[in-house]
Amino acid sequence: MTTTEIFLQSPMIGILRVHDARIAVQAAKAAVAGGLRMVEVTTDSRDFERTLGELRSALPDDVPVGAGTVRTEAELAMAMRLGAQFIVTPVVVAPVIQACVSAGLPIFPGAFTPTEIWTAHELGATAVKLYPAGSLGAQFVRDLRSPLHGVKMIPTGQVTPDRLADYLLAGAFGCGLGTTLFLPDAIQSQNWSAITEIARRFARTLESHRAS
């Protein structure tokens, strides 16, 4: 199964910004045990290169590992050299999106306004990361559903299981999950079961919506 097929089947991306590769691997394994299928490591993580490599080795083959916070073509080249299986950006960077599309690499650009969302979609985004979603809310997705029909939006930023349910009802396709999945207190105390449980809640919310 390709990365895009995995995303379409389970459109949740877990966002890791952890400055210790060993801790990142444990946190990712805990989330995968709860149902997460895609893991993103941000390029501004202190141990980014090592973390991405160790995650690719430690996680199952059907759990793609991608690079996030990719803002430049140089960062994209680094991520591709390291074997990133998908790319996430915080903003719309046309050359990065176009390079990913040309390479057949799934790309999830960050966008905030209707114009940015549509531009990212037209450039070939696999799905558009609505960011920061916490500043917009589910009503924003609902307002865009008709004029931007067909755009797959994945709200990212302050998405909780309850908010995810609201976003999905409003027309969102999936979500990006940072500290609401990789709970800072749980990571600090290495309470991996807490991360597994919250991942399970997110997965159940998504499955329940799709079943209905």
Backbone as a ProteinNet text record, in pm:
[ID]
protein_1_A
[PRIMARY]
MTTTEIFLQSPMIGILRVHDARIAVQAAKAAVAGGLRMVEVTTDSRDFERTLGELRSALPDDVPVGAGTVRTEAELAMAMRLGAQFIVTPVVVAPVIQACVSAGLPIFPGAFTPTEIWTAHELGATAVKLYPAGSLGAQFVRDLRSPLHGVKMIPTGQVTPDRLADYLLAGAFGCGLGTTLFLPDAIQSQNWSAITEIARRFARTLESHRAS
[TERTIARY]
84.2	0	88.5	56.8	136.2	104.1	189.8	166	33.5	4.7	-122	-240.8	-232.2	-340.5	-359.8	-249.2	-257.9	-325.8	-289	-351.3	-500.8	-538.8	-680.7	-759.6	-697.1	-761.9	-768.5	-664.6	-659.4	-592.5	-668.9	-610.6	-580.6	-491.9	-442.6	-290.8	-232	-86.5	-43.2	38.2	92	219	226.3	337.4	429.9	551.3	650.5	750.2	757.9	862	931.2	1014	1081.2	1231.4	1309.2	1451.5	1539.6	1485.1	1561	1507.3	1589.6	1544.1	1488.4	1550.7	1504.8	1363.9	1339.2	1206.2	1104.4	1145.7	1055.8	1010.2	1101.2	1065.8	965.2	986.3	893.6	756	753.9	625.9	551.9	624.1	561	507.1	583.6	537	408.5	402.8	283.9	162.8	180.7	69.4	25.9	120.4	88.1	9.6	44.6	-29	-175.1	-202.6	-339.6	-413.3	-345.7	-414.1	-359.3	-256.6	-198.3	-127.7	-140.4	-79.9	26.3	40.7	140.7	207.1	340.5	417.6	503.4	492.9	572	674.5	798	902.8	933.6	930.2	954	1103.7	1136	1276.3	1344.5	1263.7	1324	1343.1	1320.2	1356.5	1508.7	1564.2	1710.2	1780	1720.5	1781	1707.8	1666.3	1577.8	1630.9	1753.6	1805.3	1810.3	1861.6	1869.3	1729.4	1640.3	1505.3	1431.6	1438.2	1367.9	1421.1	1551.4	1610.4	1571.9	1575.1	1543	1394.4	1309	1166.1	1138.9	1203.6	1183.6	1227.2	1330.7	1378.4	1289.7	1235.8	1165.5	1017.2	955.9	811.1	781	661.7	623.9	631.8	649.7	662.7	537.8	421.9	297.7	264.4	364.4	349.7	451.1	410.4	503.5	553.2	679.3	741.3	777.2	726.9	749.8	822.6	853.7	921.5	825.5	821.5	735	813	740.3	799.9	905	872.2	959.8	922.2	1015.6	985.7	1061.7	1168.5	1253.3	1285.5	1332.8	1374.6	1495	1580.3	1696.5	1650.9	1550.7	1497.8	1429.1	1361.6	1298.7	1403.9	1510.9	1617.5	1676.4	1696.8	1748.8	1651.8	1522.9	1422.7	1415.7	1422.8	1419.2	1543.9	1657.5	1781.8	1774.3	1703.2	1690.8	1581.5	1506.9	1404.8	1267.2	1236.5	1102.5	999.4	891.3	789.2	672.1	669.5	575.1	629.3	575.8	624.4	507.8	533	433.8	500	430.4	483.1	391.6	443.9	358.7	284.9	333.9	277.6	279.8	220.5	219.1	350.4	434.5	561.5	554.7	521.4	492.8	605.3	732.9	837.6	847	822	826.4	711	591.2	475.4	497.9	542	561.5	668.6	775.5	882	831.3	749.1	692.1	599.8	515.9	423.3	502.7	609	691.7	758.5	796	864.5	767.8	637.6	539.6	541.1	583.6	593.8	471.6	392.9	274.7	311.9	232.2	262.7	138.8	157.1	49	88.5	56.1	95.5	3.1	61.4	-16.8	-77.2	-204.3	-272.6	-374.2	-407.3	-493.9	-615.8	-596.9	-706.8	-765.9	-887.5	-945.1	-854.7	-790.9	-702.9	-583.1	-522.4	-408.3	-450.4	-565.3	-614	-634.5	-699.6	-725.9	-597	-505.5	-377.2	-301.6	-296.3	-227.8	-293.4	-424.5	-498.7	-467.3	-470.2	-446.1	-303	-209.3	-69.5	-47.6	-147.4	-136.4	-123	-160.3	-149.2	-227.5	-169.5	-239.5	-361.5	-341.3	-446.8	-388.3	-474.6	-428	-439.2	-328.1	-324.6	-381.8	-499.1	-560.3	-493.2	-408.4	-324.1	-306.8	-315.9	-350.3	-502	-550.5	-695.1	-757.5	-680.3	-734.9	-782.2	-728.9	-770.5	-893.9	-937.4	-1045	-1170.4	-1155.6	-1269.7	-1345.9	-1438	-1512.7	-1602.4	-1652.8	-1741.7	-1669.4	-1542	-1463.5	-1461.7	-1441.8	-1444.2	-1582.3	-1684.8	-1822.4	-1848.6	-1797.9	-1818.1	-1747.7	-1636.2	-1558.8	-1605.4	-1687.6	-1722.1	-1784.3	-1870.8	-1936.9	-1847.1	-1791.5	-1710.4	-1581	-1526.5	-1402.5	-1429.7	-1542.2	-1582.2	-1472.2	-1440.7	-1340	-1202.3	-1179.3	-1049.8	-1048	-949.5	-933.7	-860.4	-928.2	-868.6	-843.2	-724.6	-691.4	-654.2	-750.5	-723	-607.7	-521.2	-403.3	-382.3	-363.8	-343.4	-456.9	-428.4	-525.5	-646.4	-625.7	-734.3	-742.8	-854.2	-881.8	-979.8	-1004.5	-1104	-1241.1	-1286.4	-1416.6	-1414.7	-1308.3	-1298.8	-1285.9	-1217	-1206.4	-1344.7	-1428.6	-1565.3	-1637.8	-1621.7	-1686.1	-1630.7	-1498.1	-1436.1	-1484.6	-1492.4	-1535.2	-1679.5	-1764.3	-1904	-1914	-1818.9	-1819	-1767.2	-1700.6	-1651.9	-1502.8	-1429.9	-1286.7	-1264.6	-1150.1	-1119.4	-1045	-960.6	-880.9	-823.3	-702	-645.5	-494.7	-431.1	-292.6	-291.2	-213.1	-216.4	-76.6	-60.3	67.5	62.4	62.6	69.1	-60.9	-169.8	-292.7	-287.4	-191.3	-164.8	-37.9	69.6	196.9	202.8	127.8	107.3	240.4	274.5	403.4	426.4	323.9	340.9	367.6	298.5	318.6	458.4	506.1	641.3	745.3	724.9	820.6	828.5	713.6	710.8	724.1	733.4	741.6	622	505.6	379.9	322.9	378.7	343.9	200.5	147.3	9.5	-89.5	-56.7	-144.6	-150.6	-37.7	-35.5	-110.3	-93.9	-169	-319.1	-361.8	-504.7	-561.7	-489.9	-542.5	-541.6	-441.5	-440	-561.1	-594.3	-711.1	-839.5	-848.6	-967.2	-980	-868.1	-872.1	-912.3	-853.3	-883.2	-1030.1	-1083.4	-1223.7	-1315.5	-1280	-1360.5	-1365.5	-1250.8	-1244.5	-1322.8	-1303.3	-1373.1	-1524.5	-1566.1	-1709.3	-1772.4	-1702	-1753.8	-1764.8	-1662.1	-1662.6	-1769.1	-1792.9	-1894.3	-2034.8	-2050.7	-2185.2	-2203.7
-119.4	0	125.4	220.3	342.6	435.8	536.1	634	706.3	742.5	811.1	721.4	594.7	500.3	485.8	482	473.4	597.5	715.5	839.3	839.6	799.8	798.9	702.6	595.9	498.2	546.6	613.2	660.5	797.7	904.2	1038	1113	1056.6	1123.6	1125.3	1242.2	1254.6	1300.1	1219	1254.1	1335.5	1448.5	1543.6	1539.1	1492	1481.4	1596.4	1671.7	1774	1744.5	1641	1592	1595.2	1644.5	1666.6	1551.4	1431.1	1312.5	1196.5	1139.9	1035.3	915.3	877.9	760.4	783.1	902.4	934.5	942.2	998.2	1009	871.5	776.8	641	578.8	594.2	537.6	602.3	735	805.9	762.7	750.3	709.4	567.4	477.1	338.6	334.5	418	421.3	469.3	571.6	623.5	522.9	455.7	353.8	239.4	204.3	99.3	138	269.2	316.8	338.8	320.4	331.7	435.4	511.2	609.2	536.6	590.1	523.7	608.1	737	822.7	910.9	921	998.4	1101.2	1223.6	1334.4	1380.2	1400.3	1458.5	1596.3	1697.6	1834	1858.9	1931.6	1957.4	2046.1	2115.8	2199.8	2124	1992.3	1910.9	1902.6	1911.4	1919.9	1796.7	1680.9	1555.7	1502.2	1593.3	1556.7	1441.5	1452.9	1352.7	1214.8	1207.4	1078.3	1025.3	1115.6	1072.9	1013.9	1080.6	1029.9	891.7	875.6	746.8	637	667.9	565.9	529.5	627.7	597.1	505.7	532.9	448.4	305.2	288	153.3	85.7	164.7	107.6	80.8	159.2	146.2	45.2	-12	-106.8	-42.8	-124.9	-74.7	-1.7	-35.9	28.6	152.6	208.1	335.4	433.1	512.5	606	712.1	750.4	855.8	970.9	1089.3	1204.3	1316.5	1419.8	1538.1	1655.5	1727.3	1843	1971.6	2083.3	2217.4	2234.7	2185.9	2202	2333.6	2428.4	2562.3	2600.6	2528.4	2565	2442.5	2468.3	2358.1	2285.1	2357.3	2292.5	2195	2235.3	2144.6	2025	2047.8	1936.8	1838.9	1890.3	1803	1719.5	1781.1	1706.8	1597.2	1631.8	1534.3	1417.1	1447.1	1341.3	1253.7	1314	1236.9	1140.3	1182	1099.4	993.5	997.3	895.8	929.6	1058.2	1096.8	1045.5	989.6	928.2	1021.2	1135.3	1242.2	1371.7	1483	1615.6	1699.5	1774.9	1868	2004.8	2108.5	2244.1	2327.5	2434	2520.8	2625.4	2649.6	2752.7	2701.1	2778.7	2741	2785.9	2689.2	2716.5	2645.5	2718.9	2658.8	2568.6	2611	2523.1	2390.1	2392.2	2268.4	2177	2233.9	2153.5	2094.1	2175.2	2129.6	2021.3	2036.2	1935.1	1802.5	1808.7	1686.3	1618.4	1696.1	1640	1572.9	1639.1	1583.1	1452.9	1445.4	1326.5	1217.5	1246.7	1150	1133.2	1238.1	1234.8	1304.3	1236.9	1302	1431.5	1535.9	1667.8	1727.1	1777.5	1834.8	1977.8	2075.2	2212.8	2276.3	2361.5	2436.6	2559.6	2586.9	2703.4	2755.1	2884.1	2948.3	3015	3079.9	3153.7	3071.2	3105.9	3035	3038.3	3152	3162.2	3068.8	3066.2	2976.2	2830.3	2796.3	2657.9	2615.8	2701	2667.4	2662.8	2755	2755.5	2625.4	2582	2457.1	2338.9	2338.1	2231.5	2229.4	2346.4	2356.2	2318.2	2339.5	2302.6	2151.7	2079.6	1934.5	1872.7	1947	1894.1	1764.2	1669.8	1545.9	1578.4	1665.6	1725.2	1853.7	1944.2	2073.6	2076.8	2108.9	2121.9	2258.3	2258.8	2383.3	2422.6	2526.9	2560.2	2711.2	2760.4	2691.2	2679.5	2557.8	2534.5	2586.4	2589.9	2637.9	2781.3	2857.6	2997.1	3009.3	2900.5	2906	2831.6	2706.7	2630.7	2559	2471.7	2387.6	2469.1	2581.9	2662.1	2711.1	2737.1	2781.4	2672.4	2547.4	2435.2	2423.9	2439.1	2429.8	2539.6	2659.3	2770.5	2746.3	2671.1	2647.5	2526.2	2442.8	2313.6	2329	2427.5	2444.1	2511.1	2629.9	2694.8	2620.2	2546.7	2471.9	2322	2286.6	2146	2061.5	1950.3	1859.7	1875	1981.8	1999.2	1917.5	1831.2	1754.1	1841.5	1878.5	1963.3	1882	1899.5	1831.1	1936.6	1975.9	2073.9	2028.2	2121.5	2092.6	2207.4	2172.2	2273.7	2274.4	2225.7	2223.2	2134.2	2027.9	1936	1827.7	1825.8	1723.8	1623.1	1508.2	1414.2	1478	1560.6	1626.8	1725.8	1801.9	1897.1	1824.9	1710.2	1633.1	1592	1546.1	1508.1	1625.6	1745.9	1865	1897.1	1888	1916.2	1818.2	1690.7	1589.8	1613.8	1648.2	1679.2	1802.2	1893	2015.7	1992.9	1876.8	1848	1826.1	1826.8	1798.5	1652.8	1626.2	1491	1411	1477	1410.3	1514.3	1491.1	1586.5	1566.9	1670.5	1664.5	1683	1600.3	1598.3	1617	1725.5	1752.1	1718.7	1823.7	1801.8	1750	1751.4	1689.9	1537.9	1487.3	1343.6	1309.4	1375.4	1352.6	1445.3	1406.2	1489.1	1521	1648.6	1684.8	1621.4	1619.4	1559.4	1409.9	1343.7	1199.3	1170.5	1254	1234.2	1257.9	1363.3	1393.3	1280.5	1222	1113	975.6	973.1	848.4	757.4	820.7	748.7	711.4	607.1	571.2	522.5	463.7	414.5	530.1	647.8	763.9	806.2	798.4	834	729.9	603.2	498	519.7	555.1	572.4	692.2	803.8	920.2	894.9	821.5	784	697.2	608.3	520.5	603.4	707.3	793.2	865.9	917.2	984.3	886.1	766.7	667.1	625.3	609	571.1	682.4	806.8	919.1	919.4	898.8	894.6	775.3	659.4	538.2	551.7	609	626.3	718.6	826.6	921.2	853.9	779.5	716	606.9	539.5	434.3	490.9	615.8	678.4	748.7
0	0	0	-85.8	-93.3	23.8	42	147.7	126.8	3.4	-24.7	7.3	-27.9	2.5	152.8	227.6	374.1	429.1	376.2	421.4	392.4	273.9	238.3	326.6	368.5	454.5	598.8	645.4	784.5	788.4	759.3	741.5	871.8	950.9	1072.1	1066.6	1082.5	1083	1222	1286.4	1417.5	1401.1	1467.5	1449.2	1570.6	1547	1653.9	1647.2	1753.1	1768.1	1901.2	1898.1	2018.9	1993.9	2090.1	2067.8	2115.9	2116.3	2155.5	2072.5	1986.7	1894.8	1969.2	2078.5	2153.6	2207.4	2262.3	2314.9	2200.8	2088.5	1973.8	1926.4	1923.2	1879.7	1975.1	2103.8	2202	2191.3	2175.2	2163.5	2037	1926.7	1801.3	1810.8	1869.9	1885.7	1969.2	2072.4	2157.5	2078.6	1995.5	1915.7	1810.3	1748.5	1647.8	1711.4	1835	1906.6	1926.7	1930.3	1946.6	1815.9	1703	1575.3	1478.9	1518.1	1426.8	1312.4	1189.7	1073.9	1003.6	1039.9	976.6	1081.4	1073	1171	1098.8	1143.7	1088.1	1191.3	1146.4	1230.7	1175.9	1259	1210.7	1191.9	1085.7	1055.3	1159.6	1241.7	1345.4	1476.7	1475.4	1591.5	1596.3	1714.3	1728.5	1668.9	1683.1	1637.7	1515.4	1426.1	1315.8	1230.9	1183.1	1089.9	1153.9	1272.7	1341.7	1372.7	1416	1453.2	1334.3	1219.6	1102.4	1064.5	1066.4	1032.3	1128.9	1258.1	1357.9	1355	1327.4	1316	1197.2	1086	968.2	995.6	1077.6	1111.3	1214.9	1309.3	1424.6	1398.5	1310.8	1289.4	1178.9	1178.7	1073.6	934.6	834	697.3	649.7	709.4	666.2	748	818.9	890	829.5	731.4	668.1	765.2	746.4	827.2	734.2	767.1	681.4	752.9	677.3	730	730.6	842.6	855.8	872.7	872.4	879.8	770.9	652.4	535.5	467.9	465	416.9	290.9	260.6	147.2	62.3	-58.8	-144.9	-85.7	-13	50.7	158.7	238.2	340.4	276.4	164.9	93.9	44.1	-13.2	-63.6	49.1	165.6	280.9	322	329.4	370.7	273	145.7	45.6	53.7	77.6	91.2	208.3	315	434.7	422.5	312.9	290.8	343.1	361.5	406.5	307.4	359.2	273.7	243.5	307.3	273.7	331.2	283.8	322.3	372.7	478.8	532.8	544.7	501.3	512.4	603.4	663.8	746.1	662.9	541.4	453.4	309.7	218.7	77.5	13	-21.6	-89.9	-225	-328.2	-458.8	-510	-505.2	-558.1	-483.4	-352.7	-274.1	-313.9	-325.8	-365	-503.8	-596.7	-734.2	-742.5	-664.3	-665.1	-609.9	-507.3	-450.3	-550.6	-615.2	-714.6	-826.5	-873.1	-980.4	-937.9	-808.7	-756.9	-712.7	-716.3	-668.8	-518.9	-448.8	-302.9	-242.7	-160.5	-101.1	-29.4	-50.3	3	68.9	191.1	270.8	309	224.6	252.9	357.6	439.9	536.6	471.9	500.7	444.7	545.3	535.4	634.5	571.9	459	395.4	281	236.7	121.2	-1.4	-26	-142.5	-128.8	-10.4	11.4	-2	54.9	48.1	-97	-175	-314.7	-396.1	-368	-438.6	-413.8	-289.6	-256.6	-327.1	-327.9	-395.7	-544.7	-607.7	-751.7	-788.3	-696	-721.1	-711.4	-658.7	-654.9	-518.1	-413.3	-277.3	-262	-189.8	-156.8	-71.3	24.8	107.1	162	205.2	254.8	406.4	470.8	615.9	654.5	714.8	758.6	890.1	882.9	998.5	1011.9	1136.7	1261.8	1280.8	1282.5	1289	1417.1	1525.8	1652.2	1645.5	1550.2	1532.7	1445.4	1383.1	1285.3	1330	1372.3	1421.3	1311.2	1353.7	1260.8	1167.7	1214.9	1130.2	1004.7	1016.4	901	794.6	836.8	742.8	678.1	758.7	708.2	603.2	629.3	536.1	402	406.2	285	205.3	267.4	207.5	68.6	51.5	-77.8	-181.6	-154.2	-258.5	-290.7	-194.5	-218	-218.8	-277.1	-283.7	-348.6	-286.3	-342.2	-281.2	-203.4	-138.2	-8.9	5.4	129.2	230.5	337.9	441.5	567.8	623.3	748.4	853.8	936.3	1041.5	1130.9	1163.5	1244.2	1342.5	1469	1572.2	1671.7	1793.2	1903.2	1872.6	1795.1	1762.4	1870.2	1942.2	2043.2	1983.2	2050.3	1996	1975.1	2069.2	2053.3	1936.8	1926.4	1815.7	1683.3	1683.2	1559.8	1511.9	1602	1564.2	1499.7	1556.4	1500.7	1361.7	1347	1217.1	1110.4	1146	1049.5	1005.7	1101.5	1068.4	979	995.7	915.8	774.8	752.3	618.2	606.6	718.4	713.4	674.6	612.2	567.1	673.2	750.5	853.2	947.1	998.5	1094	1107.5	1157.3	1200.9	1351.2	1420.8	1567.5	1625.1	1700.9	1764.9	1912.6	1995.2	2140.1	2199.4	2122.9	2174.2	2160.5	2084.5	2077.2	2154.5	2119.1	2187.4	2309.1	2411.6	2529.7	2597.9	2614.9	2674.8	2811.7	2897.4	3030.3	3020.4	2926.7	2909	2855.7	2764.8	2711.5	2820.2	2899.1	3005.5	3107.1	3140.5	3239.4	3174.4	3040.7	2963.5	2993	2999.5	3021.1	2884.3	2825.5	2688.5	2676.4	2780.4	2774.9	2757.7	2811.4	2796.4	2650	2579.7	2438.2	2356.5	2390.7	2321.4	2336.8	2455.8	2481.2	2406.7	2403.5	2332.4	2181.6	2131.8	1989.8	1957.7	2048.8	2029.4	2023.4	2105.5	2103.7	1971.1	1920.8	1790.5	1680.4	1682.1	1579.3	1583.2	1702.7	1715.3	1665.7	1692.7	1644.7	1493.1	1430.5	1284.8	1229.7	1288.2	1241.6	1258.1	1369.9	1393.7	1290.9	1259.3	1159.7	1023.7	985.7	853.7	845.4	956.6	958	941.7	986.9	981.2	845.4
[MASK]
++++++++++++++++++++++++++++++++++++++++++++++++++++++++++++++++++++++++++++++++++++++++++++++++++++++++++++++++++++++++++++++++++++++++++++++++++++++++++++++++++++++++++++++++++++++++++++++++++++++++++++++++++++

